[in-house]
Amino acid sequence: MHSDNSFWPLDRSEVAAFDDSADVIVIGFGAAGTSAILGAREADPEAEILVLESTGGPGGAAALAGGIIYLGGGTAVQRACGFEDTPENMEAFLLAACGPEPDASKIASYCQGSVEHFDWLVAAGLEFEHSFSHETQMETVGTEGLVYSGGEDAWPFSDIATPAARGHLIRTPGSTGRLLMKTLTTTALAAGPVVSYDSRVERLIVEDGRVVGVVARQHGVQRHLEARRGVIICAGGFIWNDAMVGRNAPVLLEANWKVGTEGDDGRGIEMAQAVGARVKQMHAGEVAFPIIPPRRLMEGILINAKGQRFINEDTYNGRMGQAALYDHDGEVYLVIDEASYEPNWMGIQASWVCETPAELEAEIGLPAGSLEATLSIYNRHAAVGEDPVFHKAASLLHPLDGHLGAFDLRIGKIPYAVFTLGGLDSDTEGRVIDLEGSPIPGLFAAGRSTSGVAAFGYASGLSIGDSTFFGRRAGRTAAQR
């Protein structure tokens, strides 16, 4: 719990009168907040909804993101692109990819409702081209509507579940987050909430253990606002709170690119903790590792400071980034031969080019003989299309010989883009859970303020997918009181 008294809840008895009231108060107007509005309106068309947004406009972190939405189970886009997927197949993948200690109940609910949620997003105004791109794990340069975004087609997941692409992108070239959120916020505003911008929520108001409102400050004026049915925290994660990151996930402080907005300051999480909320996976963070595309760079090998491989290079780049930062202190390199070399999508080029492995390891500063030994083993097996250690796909295997280059992927040399995954413990209906395992009356949450489907492992698009799916549910639950 935060030691700053400003987070402590205010008892209802200390409020002489509320300045305003609503049935449901939504804190934050990003992906989770917009969906909470729409969910509340579905549950009760007459509900009074008040949205409190700390910045001057809607969108949140999702508006700055690539805009991938992770959905599966047999969406219209998947079927049109020839992917046979089921909720059970999707669940098998996510249980393996989102751990350790994945939230099985959230994953099951998310997978079973994924197709319906895709259709709901389409009804909310999002358009998806029925086409597939195999070149990238991120947003496409064209308007393709589907990508592999979690290493579903790479070992070990390709042995656990039938590979199926699930990264959905709305119809627009390049990054789609801005258009995605513009569309969703337009739809949410049409649902008729009252929106108060530049309104920073400071404390929760409680009465006999129930959350009944919030204390908010707008333009220096403090207001006491009543929530007759519930408060929904959709206030983002805590990557912009260095003190909070330092207490929970200090390794993320080493990274040089925070993914999110300054609103991702953890305030919503700490306010909920102050009324007894339980948190989960606060150490967990996603680490985007922007080395690919082009896909051909996967034909190289990733090595650590000891000159050893540590992962299959065809896996999801976020999994590579997590392994690099959490397990290898951000001291890794990509070794590639001339036949496969190409600058990556950010224009990053090889830092060293040498004629022999011995020269390259000396230039990098690796232990003598380490890279030579690694390449000897790798090349021997690659020559016959095998990778018995890390099981990289045979189509990406060939001996690395001739002139060799190495990308310097050490932290500080390239962007390590990070955000937090941990947050409030909540159930599948968006209710916030207390330290004893019971829902806190009147308190709900969704999005990065919670520990969601991605407990530790990640796939691109899970943040927006999770935020919109469980934001909608939280809105429905709160309005149905």
MARZAMI-913542 format. One record per residue (C-alpha): x, z negated, y negated; residue in three letters; residue number from 1. Coordinates in nm, 3 decimals, m for minus. Each point is the difference from the previous one (the first is absolute). Example, Ala and Ser with C-alpha at 12.3 -4.5 7.8 and 13.67 -1.06 7.14 Angstrom:
! residues 2
<site <1.230 m0.780 0.450> 'ALA' 1> <site <0.137 0.066 m0.344> 'SER' 2> 
END
This chain:
! residues 481
<site <0.000 0.000 0.000> 'MET' 1> <site <0.119 0.079 m0.349> 'HIS' 2> <site <0.116 m0.305 m0.195> 'SER' 3> <site <m0.120 0.140 m0.334> 'ASP' 4> <site <m0.314 m0.190 m0.103> 'ASN' 5> <site <m0.144 0.317 m0.154> 'SER' 6> <site <m0.101 0.114 0.350> 'PHE' 7> <site <m0.189 m0.315 0.089> 'TRP' 8> <site <m0.375 0.049 0.033> 'PRO' 9> <site <m0.239 m0.128 m0.263> 'LEU' 10> <site <m0.286 m0.215 0.118> 'ASP' 11> <site <m0.347 0.116 m0.099> 'ARG' 12> <site <m0.064 m0.341 m0.159> 'SER' 13> <site <0.265 0.079 m0.261> 'GLU' 14> <site <m0.185 0.314 m0.115> 'VAL' 15> <site <m0.257 m0.084 m0.268> 'ALA' 16> <site <m0.161 0.342 0.025> 'ALA' 17> <site <0.088 0.341 0.140> 'PHE' 18> <site <0.068 0.275 m0.252> 'ASP' 19> <site <m0.139 0.264 0.234> 'ASP' 20> <site <m0.110 0.039 0.360> 'SER' 21> <site <m0.042 0.256 0.276> 'ALA' 22> <site <m0.092 0.003 0.367> 'ASP' 23> <site <0.345 0.128 0.099> 'VAL' 24> <site <0.326 m0.012 m0.194> 'ILE' 25> <site <0.270 0.247 0.107> 'VAL' 26> <site <0.357 m0.076 m0.111> 'ILE' 27> <site <0.190 0.328 m0.028> 'GLY' 28> <site <m0.112 0.362 m0.040> 'PHE' 29> <site <0.229 0.182 0.243> 'GLY' 30> <site <m0.074 0.146 0.343> 'ALA' 31> <site <m0.135 m0.327 0.143> 'ALA' 32> <site <m0.194 m0.086 m0.315> 'GLY' 33> <site <m0.175 0.337 m0.027> 'THR' 34> <site <m0.103 m0.021 0.365> 'SER' 35> <site <m0.119 m0.359 m0.043> 'ALA' 36> <site <m0.227 0.116 m0.282> 'ILE' 37> <site <m0.146 0.275 0.217> 'LEU' 38> <site <m0.036 m0.234 0.298> 'GLY' 39> <site <m0.184 m0.258 m0.209> 'ALA' 40> <site <m0.230 0.268 m0.133> 'ARG' 41> <site <m0.074 0.117 0.357> 'GLU' 42> <site <m0.096 m0.353 0.100> 'ALA' 43> <site <m0.215 m0.069 m0.304> 'ASP' 44> <site <m0.091 0.281 m0.241> 'PRO' 45> <site <m0.111 m0.261 m0.253> 'GLU' 46> <site <0.309 m0.223 0.014> 'ALA' 47> <site <0.171 m0.074 m0.329> 'GLU' 48> <site <0.370 0.085 0.036> 'ILE' 49> <site <0.271 m0.099 m0.246> 'LEU' 50> <site <0.348 0.152 0.030> 'VAL' 51> <site <0.297 m0.171 m0.164> 'LEU' 52> <site <0.307 0.222 m0.038> 'GLU' 53> <site <0.319 m0.137 m0.151> 'SER' 54> <site <0.120 0.336 m0.136> 'THR' 55> <site <m0.161 0.244 m0.240> 'GLY' 56> <site <m0.146 0.230 0.266> 'GLY' 57> <site <m0.085 0.049 0.368> 'PRO' 58> <site <0.214 0.138 0.283> 'GLY' 59> <site <0.245 m0.272 0.097> 'GLY' 60> <site <0.302 0.073 0.218> 'ALA' 61> <site <m0.191 0.264 0.197> 'ALA' 62> <site <m0.013 0.227 m0.307> 'ALA' 63> <site <0.382 0.007 0.000> 'LEU' 64> <site <0.031 0.056 0.376> 'ALA' 65> <site <0.038 0.315 0.204> 'GLY' 66> <site <m0.365 m0.039 0.089> 'GLY' 67> <site <0.010 0.022 0.380> 'ILE' 68> <site <m0.299 m0.163 0.173> 'ILE' 69> <site <0.063 m0.105 0.361> 'TYR' 70> <site <m0.310 0.084 0.204> 'LEU' 71> <site <m0.060 0.119 0.352> 'GLY' 72> <site <m0.212 m0.020 0.309> 'GLY' 73> <site <m0.116 0.360 m0.036> 'GLY' 74> <site <m0.062 0.079 m0.368> 'THR' 75> <site <m0.122 0.344 m0.102> 'ALA' 76> <site <0.349 0.089 m0.125> 'VAL' 77> <site <0.165 m0.110 0.324> 'GLN' 78> <site <m0.244 0.202 0.209> 'ARG' 79> <site <0.043 0.310 m0.216> 'ALA' 80> <site <0.379 m0.026 0.035> 'CYS' 81> <site <m0.018 m0.028 0.378> 'GLY' 82> <site <0.074 m0.371 0.044> 'PHE' 83> <site <m0.200 m0.183 0.263> 'GLU' 84> <site <m0.017 m0.363 m0.102> 'ASP' 85> <site <m0.221 m0.295 0.088> 'THR' 86> <site <m0.042 m0.348 m0.146> 'PRO' 87> <site <0.161 m0.141 0.315> 'GLU' 88> <site <0.301 0.231 m0.030> 'ASN' 89> <site <0.041 m0.088 m0.367> 'MET' 90> <site <m0.027 m0.371 0.083> 'GLU' 91> <site <0.271 0.025 0.268> 'ALA' 92> <site <0.237 0.153 m0.255> 'PHE' 93> <site <m0.073 m0.247 m0.279> 'LEU' 94> <site <0.033 m0.304 0.226> 'LEU' 95> <site <0.349 0.121 0.091> 'ALA' 96> <site <0.104 0.123 m0.344> 'ALA' 97> <site <m0.138 m0.270 m0.231> 'CYS' 98> <site <0.163 m0.306 0.156> 'GLY' 99> <site <0.154 m0.228 0.085> 'PRO' 100> <site <m0.312 m0.219 0.007> 'GLU' 101> <site <m0.249 0.269 m0.103> 'PRO' 102> <site <m0.353 m0.104 m0.097> 'ASP' 103> <site <m0.180 0.130 0.308> 'ALA' 104> <site <m0.349 m0.067 m0.136> 'SER' 105> <site <0.063 0.191 m0.322> 'LYS' 106> <site <0.163 0.287 0.185> 'ILE' 107> <site <m0.292 0.028 0.244> 'ALA' 108> <site <m0.254 m0.008 m0.282> 'SER' 109> <site <0.198 0.253 m0.204> 'TYR' 110> <site <0.035 0.244 0.288> 'CYS' 111> <site <m0.362 m0.022 0.113> 'GLN' 112> <site <m0.122 0.059 m0.355> 'GLY' 113> <site <0.261 0.256 m0.104> 'SER' 114> <site <m0.205 0.320 0.044> 'VAL' 115> <site <m0.299 m0.149 m0.179> 'GLU' 116> <site <0.229 m0.117 m0.280> 'HIS' 117> <site <0.146 0.350 m0.035> 'PHE' 118> <site <m0.353 0.138 m0.035> 'ASP' 119> <site <m0.078 m0.272 m0.255> 'TRP' 120> <site <0.303 0.100 m0.208> 'LEU' 121> <site <m0.111 0.362 0.010> 'VAL' 122> <site <m0.345 m0.108 m0.118> 'ALA' 123> <site <0.175 m0.190 m0.281> 'ALA' 124> <site <0.145 0.328 m0.124> 'GLY' 125> <site <0.334 0.048 0.178> 'LEU' 126> <site <0.077 0.350 0.130> 'GLU' 127> <site <0.240 0.073 0.286> 'PHE' 128> <site <0.142 0.337 0.100> 'GLU' 129> <site <m0.020 0.055 0.376> 'HIS' 130> <site <0.368 0.086 0.045> 'SER' 131> <site <0.312 m0.169 0.139> 'PHE' 132> <site <0.365 m0.028 m0.112> 'SER' 133> <site <0.269 m0.101 0.249> 'HIS' 134> <site <0.286 0.006 m0.250> 'GLU' 135> <site <m0.054 m0.334 m0.169> 'THR' 136> <site <m0.109 m0.360 0.056> 'GLN' 137> <site <m0.106 m0.029 m0.363> 'MET' 138> <site <m0.219 0.197 m0.238> 'GLU' 139> <site <0.036 0.376 0.034> 'THR' 140> <site <0.117 0.251 m0.261> 'VAL' 141> <site <m0.310 0.207 0.076> 'GLY' 142> <site <m0.362 m0.098 0.057> 'THR' 143> <site <0.016 m0.074 0.373> 'GLU' 144> <site <m0.236 m0.279 0.096> 'GLY' 145> <site <0.176 m0.157 0.298> 'LEU' 146> <site <0.352 m0.122 0.088> 'VAL' 147> <site <0.169 m0.226 0.253> 'TYR' 148> <site <0.060 m0.310 m0.211> 'SER' 149> <site <0.100 m0.274 0.244> 'GLY' 150> <site <0.228 0.142 0.268> 'GLY' 151> <site <m0.289 0.054 0.239> 'GLU' 152> <site <0.185 0.293 0.159> 'ASP' 153> <site <0.325 m0.196 0.045> 'ALA' 154> <site <0.120 m0.246 0.264> 'TRP' 155> <site <m0.113 m0.260 0.097> 'PRO' 156> <site <m0.345 0.072 m0.139> 'PHE' 157> <site <m0.025 0.344 0.158> 'SER' 158> <site <0.019 m0.182 0.337> 'ASP' 159> <site <m0.262 m0.258 m0.102> 'ILE' 160> <site <m0.271 0.222 m0.149> 'ALA' 161> <site <m0.072 0.371 m0.017> 'THR' 162> <site <0.162 0.120 m0.325> 'PRO' 163> <site <m0.252 0.081 m0.271> 'ALA' 164> <site <0.059 0.058 m0.372> 'ALA' 165> <site <m0.205 m0.243 m0.212> 'ARG' 166> <site <0.144 0.026 m0.351> 'GLY' 167> <site <m0.287 0.152 m0.202> 'HIS' 168> <site <0.061 0.150 m0.346> 'LEU' 169> <site <m0.262 0.117 m0.245> 'ILE' 170> <site <0.008 0.360 m0.114> 'ARG' 171> <site <0.266 0.016 m0.270> 'THR' 172> <site <0.371 0.095 0.006> 'PRO' 173> <site <0.259 m0.278 0.000> 'GLY' 174> <site <m0.081 m0.364 m0.062> 'SER' 175> <site <m0.375 m0.058 0.032> 'THR' 176> <site <m0.036 m0.366 m0.102> 'GLY' 177> <site <m0.101 0.065 m0.360> 'ARG' 178> <site <m0.278 0.246 0.089> 'LEU' 179> <site <m0.113 m0.214 0.291> 'LEU' 180> <site <m0.047 m0.305 m0.223> 'MET' 181> <site <m0.154 0.203 m0.281> 'LYS' 182> <site <m0.264 0.119 0.245> 'THR' 183> <site <m0.066 m0.342 0.153> 'LEU' 184> <site <m0.016 m0.179 m0.334> 'THR' 185> <site <m0.243 0.260 m0.136> 'THR' 186> <site <m0.223 m0.060 0.300> 'THR' 187> <site <0.035 m0.378 m0.033> 'ALA' 188> <site <m0.085 0.006 m0.372> 'LEU' 189> <site <m0.310 0.204 0.079> 'ALA' 190> <site <m0.113 m0.295 0.215> 'ALA' 191> <site <m0.049 m0.195 m0.322> 'GLY' 192> <site <0.239 m0.297 m0.002> 'PRO' 193> <site <0.094 m0.174 m0.321> 'VAL' 194> <site <0.376 0.052 m0.048> 'VAL' 195> <site <0.216 m0.222 m0.218> 'SER' 196> <site <0.351 0.140 m0.058> 'TYR' 197> <site <0.298 m0.199 m0.127> 'ASP' 198> <site <m0.155 m0.300 0.175> 'SER' 199> <site <0.249 m0.216 0.183> 'ARG' 200> <site <m0.146 m0.245 0.250> 'VAL' 201> <site <0.182 m0.332 m0.023> 'GLU' 202> <site <m0.183 m0.243 0.229> 'ARG' 203> <site <m0.286 m0.027 0.244> 'LEU' 204> <site <m0.294 m0.230 m0.067> 'ILE' 205> <site <m0.123 m0.210 0.294> 'VAL' 206> <site <m0.297 m0.222 0.073> 'GLU' 207> <site <m0.018 m0.213 0.313> 'ASP' 208> <site <0.255 0.221 0.177> 'GLY' 209> <site <m0.166 0.326 m0.100> 'ARG' 210> <site <0.150 0.258 m0.237> 'VAL' 211> <site <m0.263 0.052 m0.270> 'VAL' 212> <site <0.187 0.182 m0.273> 'GLY' 213> <site <0.324 0.074 m0.182> 'VAL' 214> <site <0.181 m0.084 m0.320> 'VAL' 215> <site <0.114 0.322 m0.169> 'ALA' 216> <site <0.180 0.075 m0.323> 'ARG' 217> <site <m0.066 0.313 m0.205> 'GLN' 218> <site <0.186 0.068 m0.324> 'HIS' 219> <site <0.099 m0.365 m0.019> 'GLY' 220> <site <m0.354 m0.132 0.047> 'VAL' 221> <site <m0.072 m0.210 0.308> 'GLN' 222> <site <m0.331 0.058 0.179> 'ARG' 223> <site <m0.174 m0.184 0.283> 'HIS' 224> <site <m0.183 0.246 0.223> 'LEU' 225> <site <m0.247 m0.089 0.274> 'GLU' 226> <site <m0.012 0.182 0.336> 'ALA' 227> <site <m0.339 m0.082 0.155> 'ARG' 228> <site <0.087 0.152 0.338> 'ARG' 229> <site <0.375 0.046 0.017> 'GLY' 230> <site <0.338 0.085 m0.150> 'VAL' 231> <site <0.197 0.287 0.158> 'ILE' 232> <site <0.378 m0.001 m0.055> 'ILE' 233> <site <0.132 0.358 m0.010> 'CYS' 234> <site <0.296 m0.080 m0.223> 'ALA' 235> <site <0.286 0.164 0.191> 'GLY' 236> <site <0.312 m0.141 0.165> 'GLY' 237> <site <0.293 m0.192 m0.145> 'PHE' 238> <site <0.294 0.242 m0.018> 'ILE' 239> <site <0.023 m0.046 m0.379> 'TRP' 240> <site <0.034 m0.379 0.028> 'ASN' 241> <site <0.372 m0.052 0.069> 'ASP' 242> <site <m0.037 m0.375 0.049> 'ALA' 243> <site <m0.277 0.048 0.256> 'MET' 244> <site <0.193 0.278 0.177> 'VAL' 245> <site <0.309 m0.222 0.002> 'GLY' 246> <site <m0.189 m0.281 0.172> 'ARG' 247> <site <m0.163 0.221 0.263> 'ASN' 248> <site <0.182 0.332 0.045> 'ALA' 249> <site <0.337 m0.030 m0.178> 'PRO' 250> <site <0.143 0.310 0.169> 'VAL' 251> <site <m0.238 0.210 m0.212> 'LEU' 252> <site <0.173 m0.118 m0.317> 'LEU' 253> <site <0.299 0.212 0.100> 'GLU' 254> <site <m0.202 0.321 m0.033> 'ALA' 255> <site <0.005 0.204 m0.319> 'ASN' 256> <site <m0.349 0.150 m0.008> 'TRP' 257> <site <m0.312 m0.219 m0.011> 'LYS' 258> <site <m0.310 0.188 0.113> 'VAL' 259> <site <m0.301 m0.121 m0.194> 'GLY' 260> <site <m0.094 m0.105 m0.348> 'THR' 261> <site <0.082 m0.310 m0.201> 'GLU' 262> <site <m0.342 m0.124 0.109> 'GLY' 263> <site <0.149 m0.048 0.349> 'ASP' 264> <site <0.116 m0.345 m0.110> 'ASP' 265> <site <m0.155 m0.207 0.280> 'GLY' 266> <site <m0.231 m0.188 m0.234> 'ARG' 267> <site <m0.308 0.068 0.209> 'GLY' 268> <site <0.173 m0.126 0.313> 'ILE' 269> <site <0.122 m0.318 m0.165> 'GLU' 270> <site <m0.338 m0.078 m0.157> 'MET' 271> <site <m0.156 0.024 0.345> 'ALA' 272> <site <0.273 m0.219 0.149> 'GLN' 273> <site <m0.082 m0.258 m0.263> 'ALA' 274> <site <m0.351 m0.034 0.147> 'VAL' 275> <site <0.135 m0.029 0.355> 'GLY' 276> <site <0.038 0.360 0.115> 'ALA' 277> <site <0.234 0.083 0.287> 'ARG' 278> <site <0.260 0.276 m0.031> 'VAL' 279> <site <0.163 0.219 0.266> 'LYS' 280> <site <0.309 0.218 0.041> 'GLN' 281> <site <0.137 m0.084 m0.344> 'MET' 282> <site <0.347 0.110 0.114> 'HIS' 283> <site <m0.118 0.353 0.076> 'ALA' 284> <site <0.072 0.302 m0.216> 'GLY' 285> <site <m0.014 0.375 0.026> 'GLU' 286> <site <0.325 0.182 m0.078> 'VAL' 287> <site <m0.043 0.368 m0.077> 'ALA' 288> <site <0.322 0.183 0.079> 'PHE' 289> <site <m0.021 0.337 m0.176> 'PRO' 290> <site <0.247 0.206 0.201> 'ILE' 291> <site <m0.242 0.262 0.139> 'ILE' 292> <site <m0.133 0.268 m0.039> 'PRO' 293> <site <0.146 0.239 0.099> 'PRO' 294> <site <m0.080 m0.083 0.359> 'ARG' 295> <site <0.325 0.160 0.122> 'ARG' 296> <site <0.192 m0.302 m0.133> 'LEU' 297> <site <m0.141 m0.187 0.300> 'MET' 298> <site <0.252 0.197 0.207> 'GLU' 299> <site <0.270 m0.228 m0.138> 'GLY' 300> <site <0.068 m0.358 0.105> 'ILE' 301> <site <m0.056 m0.322 m0.192> 'LEU' 302> <site <0.285 m0.248 0.034> 'ILE' 303> <site <0.070 m0.350 m0.131> 'ASN' 304> <site <0.318 m0.155 m0.140> 'ALA' 305> <site <0.142 m0.022 0.354> 'LYS' 306> <site <m0.039 0.374 0.053> 'GLY' 307> <site <m0.279 m0.051 0.253> 'GLN' 308> <site <m0.345 0.155 0.024> 'ARG' 309> <site <m0.289 m0.245 m0.030> 'PHE' 310> <site <m0.323 0.205 0.013> 'ILE' 311> <site <m0.139 0.340 0.098> 'ASN' 312> <site <0.032 0.221 m0.305> 'GLU' 313> <site <m0.334 0.177 0.054> 'ASP' 314> <site <m0.204 m0.315 m0.049> 'THR' 315> <site <m0.198 m0.085 m0.314> 'TYR' 316> <site <0.230 m0.035 m0.301> 'ASN' 317> <site <m0.156 m0.334 m0.092> 'GLY' 318> <site <0.104 m0.133 0.340> 'ARG' 319> <site <0.352 0.125 m0.065> 'MET' 320> <site <m0.005 m0.171 m0.338> 'GLY' 321> <site <m0.120 m0.331 0.140> 'GLN' 322> <site <0.269 0.008 0.266> 'ALA' 323> <site <0.266 0.092 m0.255> 'ALA' 324> <site <m0.089 m0.278 m0.244> 'LEU' 325> <site <m0.122 m0.281 0.224> 'TYR' 326> <site <0.242 0.050 0.291> 'ASP' 327> <site <0.308 0.172 m0.147> 'HIS' 328> <site <0.023 m0.137 m0.356> 'ASP' 329> <site <m0.066 0.341 m0.150> 'GLY' 330> <site <0.338 0.138 0.109> 'GLU' 331> <site <m0.082 0.320 0.186> 'VAL' 332> <site <0.102 0.367 m0.002> 'TYR' 333> <site <m0.141 0.329 0.128> 'LEU' 334> <site <0.257 0.221 0.173> 'VAL' 335> <site <m0.086 0.370 0.021> 'ILE' 336> <site <0.179 0.319 0.097> 'ASP' 337> <site <0.026 0.318 m0.203> 'GLU' 338> <site <m0.262 0.182 0.205> 'ALA' 339> <site <m0.273 m0.253 m0.090> 'SER' 340> <site <0.115 m0.106 m0.346> 'TYR' 341> <site <m0.227 0.033 m0.299> 'GLU' 342> <site <m0.049 m0.222 m0.306> 'PRO' 343> <site <m0.306 m0.218 0.039> 'ASN' 344> <site <m0.324 0.033 m0.197> 'TRP' 345> <site <0.133 m0.222 m0.281> 'MET' 346> <site <0.312 0.214 m0.037> 'GLY' 347> <site <0.221 m0.261 0.168> 'ILE' 348> <site <0.307 0.168 0.151> 'GLN' 349> <site <0.270 m0.098 0.244> 'ALA' 350> <site <0.252 m0.243 m0.149> 'SER' 351> <site <0.283 0.089 0.239> 'TRP' 352> <site <0.090 0.322 0.185> 'VAL' 353> <site <0.283 m0.001 0.255> 'CYS' 354> <site <0.139 0.214 0.278> 'GLU' 355> <site <0.010 m0.268 0.269> 'THR' 356> <site <m0.185 m0.323 0.092> 'PRO' 357> <site <0.323 m0.196 m0.046> 'ALA' 358> <site <0.038 0.126 m0.356> 'GLU' 359> <site <m0.365 m0.071 m0.078> 'LEU' 360> <site <0.005 m0.356 0.129> 'GLU' 361> <site <0.316 m0.065 m0.202> 'ALA' 362> <site <m0.159 0.141 m0.315> 'GLU' 363> <site <m0.312 m0.214 0.045> 'ILE' 364> <site <0.201 m0.308 0.096> 'GLY' 365> <site <m0.137 m0.045 0.352> 'LEU' 366> <site <0.198 m0.177 0.275> 'PRO' 367> <site <0.261 0.233 0.148> 'ALA' 368> <site <m0.135 0.194 0.296> 'GLY' 369> <site <m0.358 m0.121 m0.045> 'SER' 370> <site <m0.157 0.326 m0.115> 'LEU' 371> <site <0.207 0.197 0.248> 'GLU' 372> <site <m0.137 m0.215 0.284> 'ALA' 373> <site <m0.357 0.029 m0.125> 'THR' 374> <site <0.020 0.378 m0.035> 'LEU' 375> <site <0.166 0.038 0.339> 'SER' 376> <site <m0.292 m0.171 0.174> 'ILE' 377> <site <m0.263 0.170 m0.215> 'TYR' 378> <site <0.144 0.350 0.034> 'ASN' 379> <site <0.046 m0.027 0.376> 'ARG' 380> <site <m0.370 m0.072 0.049> 'HIS' 381> <site <m0.123 0.228 m0.279> 'ALA' 382> <site <0.170 0.295 0.170> 'ALA' 383> <site <m0.253 m0.033 0.283> 'VAL' 384> <site <m0.295 m0.089 m0.225> 'GLY' 385> <site <m0.001 m0.374 0.063> 'GLU' 386> <site <0.020 m0.317 m0.207> 'ASP' 387> <site <m0.011 m0.283 0.256> 'PRO' 388> <site <0.071 m0.271 m0.259> 'VAL' 389> <site <m0.263 0.069 m0.268> 'PHE' 390> <site <m0.201 0.290 0.147> 'HIS' 391> <site <0.002 0.236 m0.295> 'LYS' 392> <site <m0.208 0.312 0.068> 'ALA' 393> <site <0.189 0.271 0.188> 'ALA' 394> <site <m0.091 0.260 m0.263> 'SER' 395> <site <0.211 m0.192 m0.253> 'LEU' 396> <site <0.302 m0.047 0.225> 'LEU' 397> <site <0.322 0.196 m0.010> 'HIS' 398> <site <0.367 m0.104 0.002> 'PRO' 399> <site <0.132 m0.081 m0.346> 'LEU' 400> <site <0.336 0.175 m0.029> 'ASP' 401> <site <0.207 0.202 m0.240> 'GLY' 402> <site <m0.001 m0.112 m0.361> 'HIS' 403> <site <m0.195 m0.323 m0.042> 'LEU' 404> <site <m0.167 m0.145 m0.307> 'GLY' 405> <site <m0.144 m0.345 m0.067> 'ALA' 406> <site <m0.274 m0.112 m0.237> 'PHE' 407> <site <0.075 m0.335 m0.160> 'ASP' 408> <site <m0.324 m0.190 0.062> 'LEU' 409> <site <0.124 m0.342 m0.102> 'ARG' 410> <site <m0.233 m0.207 m0.213> 'ILE' 411> <site <0.073 0.074 m0.363> 'GLY' 412> <site <0.117 0.352 0.083> 'LYS' 413> <site <m0.348 0.137 0.069> 'ILE' 414> <site <m0.346 m0.139 m0.081> 'PRO' 415> <site <m0.130 m0.262 0.241> 'TYR' 416> <site <m0.369 m0.007 m0.098> 'ALA' 417> <site <m0.161 m0.330 0.101> 'VAL' 418> <site <m0.326 m0.187 m0.019> 'PHE' 419> <site <m0.137 m0.314 0.162> 'THR' 420> <site <m0.225 0.000 0.306> 'LEU' 421> <site <m0.079 m0.371 0.028> 'GLY' 422> <site <m0.286 m0.176 m0.170> 'GLY' 423> <site <m0.320 m0.194 0.049> 'LEU' 424> <site <m0.139 m0.045 0.348> 'ASP' 425> <site <m0.344 0.160 0.009> 'SER' 426> <site <m0.244 0.102 0.272> 'ASP' 427> <site <m0.141 0.346 0.068> 'THR' 428> <site <m0.283 m0.058 m0.247> 'GLU' 429> <site <0.232 m0.095 m0.285> 'GLY' 430> <site <m0.052 m0.376 0.007> 'ARG' 431> <site <0.310 m0.199 m0.098> 'VAL' 432> <site <0.108 m0.252 0.265> 'ILE' 433> <site <0.108 m0.355 m0.076> 'ASP' 434> <site <0.279 m0.206 0.158> 'LEU' 435> <site <m0.232 m0.122 0.275> 'GLU' 436> <site <m0.114 0.350 0.095> 'GLY' 437> <site <m0.342 0.001 m0.169> 'SER' 438> <site <m0.128 0.234 m0.274> 'PRO' 439> <site <0.017 m0.139 m0.353> 'ILE' 440> <site <m0.356 0.022 m0.136> 'PRO' 441> <site <m0.035 0.249 m0.282> 'GLY' 442> <site <0.351 0.146 0.030> 'LEU' 443> <site <0.082 0.349 0.126> 'PHE' 444> <site <0.304 0.229 m0.018> 'ALA' 445> <site <0.124 0.348 0.088> 'ALA' 446> <site <0.295 0.232 m0.052> 'GLY' 447> <site <0.357 m0.113 m0.050> 'ARG' 448> <site <m0.120 m0.347 m0.099> 'SER' 449> <site <m0.060 m0.045 0.373> 'THR' 450> <site <0.201 0.035 0.318> 'SER' 451> <site <m0.170 0.308 0.140> 'GLY' 452> <site <0.029 0.250 0.281> 'VAL' 453> <site <0.374 0.035 m0.068> 'ALA' 454> <site <0.125 m0.347 0.093> 'ALA' 455> <site <0.363 0.112 m0.014> 'PHE' 456> <site <0.036 0.354 0.131> 'GLY' 457> <site <m0.153 0.269 m0.216> 'TYR' 458> <site <m0.119 0.360 m0.016> 'ALA' 459> <site <m0.040 0.190 m0.326> 'SER' 460> <site <m0.363 m0.014 m0.108> 'GLY' 461> <site <m0.084 m0.338 0.148> 'LEU' 462> <site <m0.009 m0.170 m0.341> 'SER' 463> <site <m0.268 0.230 m0.141> 'ILE' 464> <site <m0.180 0.023 0.333> 'GLY' 465> <site <m0.003 m0.377 0.049> 'ASP' 466> <site <m0.088 m0.068 m0.366> 'SER' 467> <site <m0.298 0.233 m0.010> 'THR' 468> <site <m0.127 m0.094 0.349> 'PHE' 469> <site <0.016 m0.378 m0.036> 'PHE' 470> <site <m0.072 0.008 m0.373> 'GLY' 471> <site <m0.332 0.162 0.081> 'ARG' 472> <site <m0.069 m0.262 0.265> 'ARG' 473> <site <0.090 m0.287 m0.231> 'ALA' 474> <site <m0.239 0.137 m0.261> 'GLY' 475> <site <m0.281 0.027 0.251> 'ARG' 476> <site <0.058 m0.350 0.133> 'THR' 477> <site <0.019 m0.160 m0.343> 'ALA' 478> <site <m0.316 0.169 m0.123> 'ALA' 479> <site <m0.197 m0.086 0.314> 'GLN' 480> <site <0.018 m0.377 m0.046> 'ARG' 481> 
END
